């Protein structure tokens, strides 16, 4: 038997840069029955995605909570306190996908959302539209604020502030960034030798 080197090259899902000026992370809730809207004005996202490689796709987002803007200064001041987001001890929230799968209605990611030190796994359905200049990602999910300890004491009352918070994501993504793929590791493969002629 002879041994030959065989190298297998891995192809990584591409990474798309976020066009921050055209992207948004918004939320909507209710306070004493009246709806209010807000945004997070800053977030960092690493979007690695290929429709034909869901196993190799991954979203990783970090949100500085001080960038929260609910369009009301008194409400913003309250949201910064320990009863709510507690900016001092928990400056960031994170969103990280752990798997993606195709369903009858489209792609859904299983994602871990961590706010105020509490992590909950959610289903994150999203719409992806690719183009020659990049892509767009749109999604809408509903979170229960009490799952993350947001609004303790009297604030836990659903009549004061609604438990359900709708989060709307709109990411405009630029052209693909080349992904460095680790050098392939050669493997040994047995190759049969031709039989000697008699």
FIKOLZA-1660 file (N, C-alpha, C; in steps of 0.1 Angstrom, whole numbers, plus 5000, padded with zeros to 4 digits):
% residues 198
   i   px   py   pz ch aa at
   1 5008 4988 5000  A  X  N
   1 5000 5000 5000  A  X CA
   1 5009 5013 5000  A  X  C
   2 5004 5023 4993  A  X  N
   2 5011 5036 4993  A  X CA
   2 5002 5046 5000  A  X  C
   3 5008 5056 5005  A  X  N
   3 5000 5066 5012  A  X CA
   3 5001 5079 5005  A  X  C
   4 4989 5086 5003  A  X  N
   4 4989 5098 4996  A  X CA
   4 4983 5109 5005  A  X  C
   5 4987 5122 5003  A  X  N
   5 4981 5133 5011  A  X CA
   5 4969 5138 5004  A  X  C
   6 4958 5139 5012  A  X  N
   6 4945 5144 5006  A  X CA
   6 4941 5156 5015  A  X  C
   7 4939 5167 5009  A  X  N
   7 4935 5179 5016  A  X CA
   7 4920 5183 5013  A  X  C
   8 4912 5185 5024  A  X  N
   8 4898 5189 5022  A  X CA
   8 4897 5203 5026  A  X  C
   9 4892 5212 5017  A  X  N
   9 4890 5226 5020  A  X CA
   9 4876 5229 5025  A  X  C
  10 4876 5237 5036  A  X  N
  10 4863 5241 5041  A  X CA
  10 4859 5255 5036  A  X  C
  11 4846 5257 5033  A  X  N
  11 4842 5270 5028  A  X CA
  11 4832 5276 5038  A  X  C
  12 4836 5287 5044  A  X  N
  12 4828 5293 5054  A  X CA
  12 4817 5302 5049  A  X  C
  13 4806 5303 5056  A  X  N
  13 4795 5312 5052  A  X CA
  13 4801 5326 5053  A  X  C
  14 4797 5335 5043  A  X  N
  14 4803 5348 5043  A  X CA
  14 4798 5357 5054  A  X  C
  15 4806 5367 5057  A  X  N
  15 4803 5377 5067  A  X CA
  15 4799 5390 5060  A  X  C
  16 4788 5396 5065  A  X  N
  16 4782 5408 5059  A  X CA
  16 4784 5420 5069  A  X  C
  17 4790 5431 5065  A  X  N
  17 4791 5443 5074  A  X CA
  17 4777 5450 5075  A  X  C
  18 4774 5455 5087  A  X  N
  18 4762 5462 5089  A  X CA
  18 4764 5477 5085  A  X  C
  19 4754 5482 5077  A  X  N
  19 4754 5496 5073  A  X CA
  19 4746 5503 5084  A  X  C
  20 4753 5508 5094  A  X  N
  20 4747 5513 5107  A  X CA
  20 4737 5524 5104  A  X  C
  21 4740 5533 5095  A  X  N
  21 4732 5545 5092  A  X CA
  21 4718 5541 5086  A  X  C
  22 4717 5529 5080  A  X  N
  22 4705 5525 5074  A  X CA
  22 4698 5513 5081  A  X  C
  23 4704 5509 5093  A  X  N
  23 4698 5498 5101  A  X CA
  23 4692 5503 5113  A  X  C
  24 4683 5495 5119  A  X  N
  24 4676 5499 5131  A  X CA
  24 4673 5487 5140  A  X  C
  25 4673 5490 5153  A  X  N
  25 4668 5480 5163  A  X CA
  25 4658 5488 5172  A  X  C
  26 4645 5485 5170  A  X  N
  26 4635 5492 5176  A  X CA
  26 4626 5483 5185  A  X  C
  27 4619 5490 5194  A  X  N
  27 4610 5482 5203  A  X CA
  27 4597 5490 5205  A  X  C
  28 4587 5483 5210  A  X  N
  28 4574 5489 5212  A  X CA
  28 4568 5483 5224  A  X  C
  29 4562 5491 5234  A  X  N
  29 4556 5485 5246  A  X CA
  29 4544 5494 5249  A  X  C
  30 4538 5491 5261  A  X  N
  30 4527 5499 5266  A  X CA
  30 4529 5503 5280  A  X  C
  31 4525 5515 5283  A  X  N
  31 4526 5521 5297  A  X CA
  31 4512 5526 5300  A  X  C
  32 4506 5520 5310  A  X  N
  32 4492 5524 5314  A  X CA
  32 4483 5524 5302  A  X  C
  33 4484 5514 5294  A  X  N
  33 4475 5512 5283  A  X CA
  33 4479 5520 5270  A  X  C
  34 4489 5529 5271  A  X  N
  34 4493 5537 5260  A  X CA
  34 4506 5531 5254  A  X  C
  35 4505 5530 5240  A  X  N
  35 4517 5525 5234  A  X CA
  35 4528 5535 5232  A  X  C
  36 4541 5530 5234  A  X  N
  36 4552 5539 5231  A  X CA
  36 4562 5531 5223  A  X  C
  37 4570 5539 5216  A  X  N
  37 4581 5533 5207  A  X CA
  37 4594 5538 5211  A  X  C
  38 4604 5530 5209  A  X  N
  38 4618 5534 5212  A  X CA
  38 4628 5527 5203  A  X  C
  39 4641 5530 5205  A  X  N
  39 4651 5524 5197  A  X CA
  39 4664 5523 5205  A  X  C
  40 4673 5514 5201  A  X  N
  40 4686 5514 5206  A  X CA
  40 4695 5520 5195  A  X  C
  41 4701 5531 5198  A  X  N
  41 4708 5539 5188  A  X CA
  41 4722 5533 5185  A  X  C
  42 4726 5523 5192  A  X  N
  42 4740 5517 5190  A  X CA
  42 4739 5502 5192  A  X  C
  43 4745 5495 5183  A  X  N
  43 4747 5480 5185  A  X CA
  43 4758 5475 5175  A  X  C
  44 4764 5464 5179  A  X  N
  44 4775 5458 5171  A  X CA
  44 4770 5444 5167  A  X  C
  45 4771 5441 5154  A  X  N
  45 4766 5429 5150  A  X CA
  45 4775 5422 5140  A  X  C
  46 4777 5409 5142  A  X  N
  46 4785 5401 5132  A  X CA
  46 4775 5391 5126  A  X  C
  47 4773 5394 5113  A  X  N
  47 4763 5386 5106  A  X CA
  47 4770 5377 5096  A  X  C
  48 4770 5364 5099  A  X  N
  48 4776 5354 5090  A  X CA
  48 4765 5345 5085  A  X  C
  49 4763 5345 5072  A  X  N
  49 4751 5338 5067  A  X CA
  49 4752 5333 5053  A  X  C
  50 4747 5321 5051  A  X  N
  50 4746 5316 5037  A  X CA
  50 4733 5308 5037  A  X  C
  51 4723 5311 5028  A  X  N
  51 4711 5303 5028  A  X CA
  51 4712 5288 5026  A  X  C
  52 4723 5284 5019  A  X  N
  52 4726 5270 5017  A  X CA
  52 4735 5264 5027  A  X  C
  53 4739 5271 5037  A  X  N
  53 4747 5266 5048  A  X CA
  53 4743 5272 5061  A  X  C
  54 4731 5267 5065  A  X  N
  54 4725 5272 5078  A  X CA
  54 4734 5267 5090  A  X  C
  55 4740 5256 5089  A  X  N
  55 4748 5251 5100  A  X CA
  55 4760 5259 5102  A  X  C
  56 4765 5266 5091  A  X  N
  56 4777 5274 5092  A  X CA
  56 4774 5289 5094  A  X  C
  57 4761 5292 5096  A  X  N
  57 4756 5306 5097  A  X CA
  57 4755 5310 5112  A  X  C
  58 4757 5322 5115  A  X  N
  58 4757 5327 5129  A  X CA
  58 4755 5342 5130  A  X  C
  59 4747 5346 5139  A  X  N
  59 4745 5360 5143  A  X CA
  59 4750 5363 5157  A  X  C
  60 4757 5373 5159  A  X  N
  60 4762 5377 5172  A  X CA
  60 4761 5392 5174  A  X  C
  61 4752 5396 5183  A  X  N
  61 4749 5410 5184  A  X CA
  61 4751 5415 5199  A  X  C
  62 4758 5426 5201  A  X  N
  62 4759 5432 5214  A  X CA
  62 4753 5446 5214  A  X  C
  63 4745 5449 5224  A  X  N
  63 4737 5462 5224  A  X CA
  63 4741 5469 5237  A  X  C
  64 4748 5481 5236  A  X  N
  64 4750 5489 5247  A  X CA
  64 4737 5495 5252  A  X  C
  65 4733 5492 5264  A  X  N
  65 4719 5496 5268  A  X CA
  65 4718 5511 5270  A  X  C
  66 4729 5518 5273  A  X  N
  66 4728 5532 5274  A  X CA
  66 4724 5539 5261  A  X  C
  67 4724 5532 5250  A  X  N
  67 4719 5538 5238  A  X CA
  67 4704 5538 5236  A  X  C
  68 4697 5533 5247  A  X  N
  68 4683 5532 5246  A  X CA
  68 4676 5546 5246  A  X  C
  69 4666 5547 5237  A  X  N
  69 4659 5560 5236  A  X CA
  69 4644 5557 5234  A  X  C
  70 4636 5559 5245  A  X  N
  70 4622 5556 5244  A  X CA
  70 4614 5569 5241  A  X  C
  71 4621 5579 5237  A  X  N
  71 4615 5592 5233  A  X CA
  71 4608 5599 5245  A  X  C
  72 4613 5596 5257  A  X  N
  72 4608 5603 5269  A  X CA
  72 4619 5603 5279  A  X  C
  73 4624 5614 5283  A  X  N
  73 4636 5615 5292  A  X CA
  73 4633 5609 5306  A  X  C
  74 4621 5611 5311  A  X  N
  74 4618 5606 5325  A  X CA
  74 4617 5590 5324  A  X  C
  75 4611 5585 5314  A  X  N
  75 4611 5571 5312  A  X CA
  75 4624 5565 5310  A  X  C
  76 4633 5571 5302  A  X  N
  76 4646 5567 5300  A  X CA
  76 4654 5566 5313  A  X  C
  77 4652 5576 5322  A  X  N
  77 4659 5577 5334  A  X CA
  77 4655 5565 5343  A  X  C
  78 4642 5562 5343  A  X  N
  78 4637 5551 5351  A  X CA
  78 4642 5537 5346  A  X  C
  79 4643 5536 5332  A  X  N
  79 4648 5523 5326  A  X CA
  79 4662 5521 5330  A  X  C
  80 4670 5531 5333  A  X  N
  80 4684 5529 5337  A  X CA
  80 4686 5524 5351  A  X  C
  81 4676 5524 5359  A  X  N
  81 4677 5520 5373  A  X CA
  81 4677 5505 5375  A  X  C
  82 4680 5501 5388  A  X  N
  82 4681 5487 5391  A  X CA
  82 4668 5480 5389  A  X  C
  83 4657 5487 5390  A  X  N
  83 4644 5480 5389  A  X CA
  83 4642 5476 5374  A  X  C
  84 4649 5482 5365  A  X  N
  84 4647 5479 5351  A  X CA
  84 4660 5473 5345  A  X  C
  85 4667 5480 5336  A  X  N
  85 4679 5475 5330  A  X CA
  85 4691 5475 5339  A  X  C
  86 4692 5484 5348  A  X  N
  86 4704 5485 5357  A  X CA
  86 4717 5486 5349  A  X  C
  87 4717 5498 5342  A  X  N
  87 4729 5500 5333  A  X CA
  87 4742 5499 5341  A  X  C
  88 4743 5503 5353  A  X  N
  88 4755 5502 5361  A  X CA
  88 4761 5488 5362  A  X  C
  89 4753 5479 5364  A  X  N
  89 4758 5465 5366  A  X CA
  89 4757 5456 5354  A  X  C
  90 4748 5460 5345  A  X  N
  90 4746 5452 5332  A  X CA
  90 4746 5462 5320  A  X  C
  91 4757 5466 5316  A  X  N
  91 4758 5477 5305  A  X CA
  91 4754 5472 5292  A  X  C
  92 4754 5459 5289  A  X  N
  92 4751 5453 5276  A  X CA
  92 4741 5442 5276  A  X  C
  93 4734 5441 5265  A  X  N
  93 4725 5430 5262  A  X CA
  93 4731 5422 5250  A  X  C
  94 4729 5409 5250  A  X  N
  94 4735 5402 5238  A  X CA
  94 4725 5393 5232  A  X  C
  95 4727 5390 5219  A  X  N
  95 4719 5381 5211  A  X CA
  95 4728 5372 5203  A  X  C
  96 4727 5359 5205  A  X  N
  96 4736 5350 5198  A  X CA
  96 4728 5338 5193  A  X  C
  97 4729 5335 5181  A  X  N
  97 4722 5323 5175  A  X CA
  97 4730 5310 5179  A  X  C
  98 4723 5300 5181  A  X  N
  98 4729 5287 5184  A  X CA
  98 4726 5276 5173  A  X  C
  99 4716 5279 5165  A  X  N
  99 4712 5270 5154  A  X CA
  99 4703 5277 5145  A  X  C
 100 4702 5273 5132  A  X  N
 100 4692 5278 5123  A  X CA
 100 4686 5266 5115  A  X  C
 101 4673 5267 5112  A  X  N
 101 4667 5256 5105  A  X CA
 101 4656 5261 5096  A  X  C
 102 4653 5254 5086  A  X  N
 102 4643 5258 5076  A  X CA
 102 4629 5252 5081  A  X  C
 103 4619 5261 5080  A  X  N
 103 4605 5257 5084  A  X CA
 103 4596 5259 5072  A  X  C
 104 4584 5256 5073  A  X  N
 104 4574 5258 5062  A  X CA
 104 4572 5272 5059  A  X  C
 105 4575 5281 5068  A  X  N
 105 4574 5296 5065  A  X CA
 105 4587 5303 5063  A  X  C
 106 4598 5296 5064  A  X  N
 106 4611 5303 5062  A  X CA
 106 4621 5299 5072  A  X  C
 107 4632 5306 5073  A  X  N
 107 4643 5302 5082  A  X CA
 107 4640 5307 5096  A  X  C
 108 4642 5299 5106  A  X  N
 108 4641 5303 5120  A  X CA
 108 4654 5300 5127  A  X  C
 109 4659 5310 5135  A  X  N
 109 4671 5307 5143  A  X CA
 109 4667 5305 5157  A  X  C
 110 4674 5296 5164  A  X  N
 110 4673 5295 5178  A  X CA
 110 4684 5304 5184  A  X  C
 111 4680 5313 5193  A  X  N
 111 4689 5323 5197  A  X CA
 111 4688 5325 5212  A  X  C
 112 4700 5328 5219  A  X  N
 112 4700 5331 5233  A  X CA
 112 4701 5346 5234  A  X  C
 113 4691 5351 5242  A  X  N
 113 4690 5365 5245  A  X CA
 113 4694 5367 5259  A  X  C
 114 4704 5376 5262  A  X  N
 114 4708 5378 5276  A  X CA
 114 4706 5393 5279  A  X  C
 115 4698 5395 5289  A  X  N
 115 4695 5409 5294  A  X CA
 115 4696 5408 5309  A  X  C
 116 4703 5417 5315  A  X  N
 116 4704 5418 5330  A  X CA
 116 4709 5405 5336  A  X  C
 117 4718 5398 5329  A  X  N
 117 4723 5386 5334  A  X CA
 117 4715 5374 5333  A  X  C
 118 4703 5375 5327  A  X  N
 118 4694 5364 5325  A  X CA
 118 4694 5360 5310  A  X  C
 119 4695 5347 5307  A  X  N
 119 4695 5342 5294  A  X CA
 119 4683 5334 5291  A  X  C
 120 4676 5337 5280  A  X  N
 120 4664 5329 5276  A  X CA
 120 4666 5326 5261  A  X  C
 121 4662 5314 5257  A  X  N
 121 4663 5310 5243  A  X CA
 121 4650 5313 5236  A  X  C
 122 4651 5319 5225  A  X  N
 122 4639 5323 5217  A  X CA
 122 4640 5318 5203  A  X  C
 123 4628 5317 5197  A  X  N
 123 4627 5314 5182  A  X CA
 123 4628 5328 5175  A  X  C
 124 4637 5329 5165  A  X  N
 124 4639 5341 5158  A  X CA
 124 4637 5339 5143  A  X  C
 125 4624 5340 5138  A  X  N
 125 4622 5339 5124  A  X CA
 125 4626 5352 5117  A  X  C
 126 4632 5351 5105  A  X  N
 126 4637 5363 5099  A  X CA
 126 4636 5362 5083  A  X  C
 127 4636 5373 5077  A  X  N
 127 4635 5373 5062  A  X CA
 127 4649 5379 5057  A  X  C
 128 4655 5371 5048  A  X  N
 128 4668 5375 5042  A  X CA
 128 4666 5378 5027  A  X  C
 129 4671 5389 5022  A  X  N
 129 4670 5392 5008  A  X CA
 129 4684 5396 5004  A  X  C
 130 4690 5388 4995  A  X  N
 130 4703 5391 4990  A  X CA
 130 4703 5399 4978  A  X  C
 131 4713 5407 4975  A  X  N
 131 4714 5415 4963  A  X CA
 131 4729 5416 4959  A  X  C
 132 4731 5422 4948  A  X  N
 132 4745 5424 4943  A  X CA
 132 4753 5433 4952  A  X  C
 133 4747 5442 4959  A  X  N
 133 4754 5451 4968  A  X CA
 133 4754 5447 4983  A  X  C
 134 4748 5435 4986  A  X  N
 134 4748 5431 5000  A  X CA
 134 4735 5423 5003  A  X  C
 135 4728 5427 5013  A  X  N
 135 4716 5420 5017  A  X CA
 135 4708 5428 5027  A  X  C
 136 4696 5424 5030  A  X  N
 136 4688 5430 5041  A  X CA
 136 4682 5418 5049  A  X  C
 137 4681 5421 5062  A  X  N
 137 4676 5411 5072  A  X CA
 137 4665 5418 5080  A  X  C
 138 4653 5413 5080  A  X  N
 138 4642 5418 5087  A  X CA
 138 4636 5408 5096  A  X  C
 139 4632 5412 5108  A  X  N
 139 4627 5403 5118  A  X CA
 139 4618 5410 5128  A  X  C
 140 4609 5403 5134  A  X  N
 140 4600 5408 5145  A  X CA
 140 4597 5397 5155  A  X  C
 141 4601 5400 5167  A  X  N
 141 4598 5390 5178  A  X CA
 141 4592 5397 5190  A  X  C
 142 4585 5390 5198  A  X  N
 142 4579 5395 5210  A  X CA
 142 4586 5389 5223  A  X  C
 143 4591 5397 5232  A  X  N
 143 4597 5392 5244  A  X CA
 143 4588 5395 5256  A  X  C
 144 4590 5387 5266  A  X  N
 144 4583 5390 5279  A  X CA
 144 4593 5396 5288  A  X  C
 145 4591 5409 5292  A  X  N
 145 4601 5416 5300  A  X CA
 145 4604 5410 5313  A  X  C
 146 4594 5403 5319  A  X  N
 146 4596 5397 5332  A  X CA
 146 4605 5385 5331  A  X  C
 147 4607 5379 5319  A  X  N
 147 4617 5368 5318  A  X CA
 147 4631 5373 5321  A  X  C
 148 4633 5386 5320  A  X  N
 148 4646 5392 5321  A  X CA
 148 4647 5401 5334  A  X  C
 149 4637 5400 5342  A  X  N
 149 4637 5408 5355  A  X CA
 149 4636 5423 5352  A  X  C
 150 4629 5426 5342  A  X  N
 150 4628 5441 5338  A  X CA
 150 4615 5446 5344  A  X  C
 151 4615 5455 5353  A  X  N
 151 4604 5460 5360  A  X CA
 151 4600 5452 5372  A  X  C
 152 4607 5455 5383  A  X  N
 152 4604 5447 5396  A  X CA
 152 4595 5456 5405  A  X  C
 153 4591 5450 5416  A  X  N
 153 4583 5457 5425  A  X CA
 153 4569 5461 5419  A  X  C
 154 4565 5473 5421  A  X  N
 154 4552 5477 5416  A  X CA
 154 4552 5477 5400  A  X  C
 155 4564 5478 5394  A  X  N
 155 4565 5478 5380  A  X CA
 155 4561 5465 5373  A  X  C
 156 4561 5454 5381  A  X  N
 156 4558 5441 5376  A  X CA
 156 4544 5440 5372  A  X  C
 157 4535 5449 5377  A  X  N
 157 4521 5448 5373  A  X CA
 157 4519 5451 5359  A  X  C
 158 4512 5442 5352  A  X  N
 158 4510 5443 5338  A  X CA
 158 4501 5455 5334  A  X  C
 159 4493 5460 5344  A  X  N
 159 4485 5472 5342  A  X CA
 159 4493 5485 5341  A  X  C
 160 4505 5484 5348  A  X  N
 160 4514 5496 5348  A  X CA
 160 4522 5497 5335  A  X  C
 161 4529 5486 5332  A  X  N
 161 4537 5485 5320  A  X CA
 161 4534 5471 5314  A  X  C
 162 4530 5470 5302  A  X  N
 162 4527 5457 5296  A  X CA
 162 4539 5448 5296  A  X  C
 163 4537 5435 5298  A  X  N
 163 4547 5425 5299  A  X CA
 163 4554 5423 5285  A  X  C
 164 4545 5423 5275  A  X  N
 164 4550 5420 5261  A  X CA
 164 4556 5432 5255  A  X  C
 165 4568 5430 5249  A  X  N
 165 4576 5440 5242  A  X CA
 165 4579 5435 5228  A  X  C
 166 4575 5442 5218  A  X  N
 166 4577 5438 5204  A  X CA
 166 4591 5444 5200  A  X  C
 167 4599 5436 5194  A  X  N
 167 4612 5441 5190  A  X CA
 167 4613 5439 5174  A  X  C
 168 4617 5450 5168  A  X  N
 168 4617 5450 5153  A  X CA
 168 4632 5452 5148  A  X  C
 169 4637 5443 5140  A  X  N
 169 4650 5444 5135  A  X CA
 169 4650 5447 5120  A  X  C
 170 4658 5457 5116  A  X  N
 170 4661 5459 5102  A  X CA
 170 4675 5462 5100  A  X  C
 171 4682 5452 5093  A  X  N
 171 4696 5453 5091  A  X CA
 171 4699 5455 5076  A  X  C
 172 4705 5465 5072  A  X  N
 172 4710 5467 5058  A  X CA
 172 4725 5463 5058  A  X  C
 173 4728 5454 5050  A  X  N
 173 4742 5448 5050  A  X CA
 173 4749 5451 5037  A  X  C
 174 4762 5454 5039  A  X  N
 174 4770 5458 5027  A  X CA
 174 4776 5445 5020  A  X  C
 175 4785 5447 5011  A  X  N
 175 4791 5436 5004  A  X CA
 175 4798 5427 5013  A  X  C
 176 4799 5414 5009  A  X  N
 176 4805 5404 5017  A  X CA
 176 4820 5407 5020  A  X  C
 177 4823 5404 5033  A  X  N
 177 4837 5405 5038  A  X CA
 177 4843 5392 5036  A  X  C
 178 4855 5391 5030  A  X  N
 178 4862 5377 5029  A  X CA
 178 4864 5371 5042  A  X  C
 179 4861 5358 5044  A  X  N
 179 4863 5351 5056  A  X CA
 179 4876 5343 5055  A  X  C
 180 4885 5344 5065  A  X  N
 180 4897 5336 5065  A  X CA
 180 4893 5322 5069  A  X  C
 181 4897 5312 5061  A  X  N
 181 4894 5298 5064  A  X CA
 181 4907 5292 5068  A  X  C
 182 4907 5285 5079  A  X  N
 182 4919 5279 5084  A  X CA
 182 4925 5269 5073  A  X  C
 183 4938 5269 5073  A  X  N
 183 4945 5260 5063  A  X CA
 183 4940 5246 5065  A  X  C
 184 4938 5239 5054  A  X  N
 184 4933 5225 5054  A  X CA
 184 4943 5216 5060  A  X  C
 185 4939 5207 5068  A  X  N
 185 4949 5197 5073  A  X CA
 185 4949 5185 5064  A  X  C
 186 4961 5182 5059  A  X  N
 186 4962 5170 5051  A  X CA
 186 4959 5157 5058  A  X  C
 187 4953 5148 5051  A  X  N
 187 4950 5135 5057  A  X CA
 187 4957 5124 5049  A  X  C
 188 4960 5113 5055  A  X  N
 188 4966 5102 5048  A  X CA
 188 4956 5093 5042  A  X  C
 189 4957 5089 5030  A  X  N
 189 4948 5080 5024  A  X CA
 189 4956 5068 5017  A  X  C
 190 4951 5056 5020  A  X  N
 190 4958 5045 5014  A  X CA
 190 4955 5043 5000  A  X  C
 191 4965 5041 4992  A  X  N
 191 4963 5039 4977  A  X CA
 191 4969 5026 4973  A  X  C
 192 4961 5017 4967  A  X  N
 192 4966 5004 4963  A  X CA
 192 4977 5005 4952  A  X  C
 193 4987 4996 4953  A  X  N
 193 4998 4996 4943  A  X CA
 193 4994 4986 4933  A  X  C
 194 4998 4988 4920  A  X  N
 194 4995 4979 4909  A  X CA
 194 5002 4966 4911  A  X  C
 195 4995 4955 4908  A  X  N
 195 5001 4942 4909  A  X CA
 195 5013 4940 4899  A  X  C
 196 5023 4933 4904  A  X  N
 196 5035 4931 4895  A  X CA
 196 5031 4921 4884  A  X  C
 197 5036 4924 4872  A  X  N
 197 5033 4915 4861  A  X CA
 197 5042 4902 4862  A  X  C
 198 5036 4891 4858  A  X  N
 198 5044 4878 4858  A  X CA
 198 5051 4876 4845  A  X  C
% end
